[in-house]
Amino acid sequence: MKIEPIACELHDYIEIACMYGYLVKLTLTEHRSLEGKAIDVVTEQDKREFLVIDNGERQKIELSEIVEMETRTPGAKFQSIRFK
């Protein structure tokens, strides 16, 4: 399976969300959505990248599954980023 990385400028927004601990709403493929605090980005041995969020428990979301990320934190540096 070939890993398709997301564009660098989109990756930057994820890093900003983690750096500032933004509360985010993620719209994912298959019309799923999650909300939580952006914590970190991790890369597994197979080179897949995941956003770690905390919404009472820590969850890993593969970056390739994110369709849109909206910030819920007042005064955030961005409001909404569309990935697909």
Secondary structure, DSSP 8 states (H G I E B T S, - for coil): -------HHHHHHHHHHHHHT-EEEEEEGGGEEEEEEEEEEEE-TTS-EEEEEESSSEEEEEGGGEEEEEE-STT-S-SEEE--
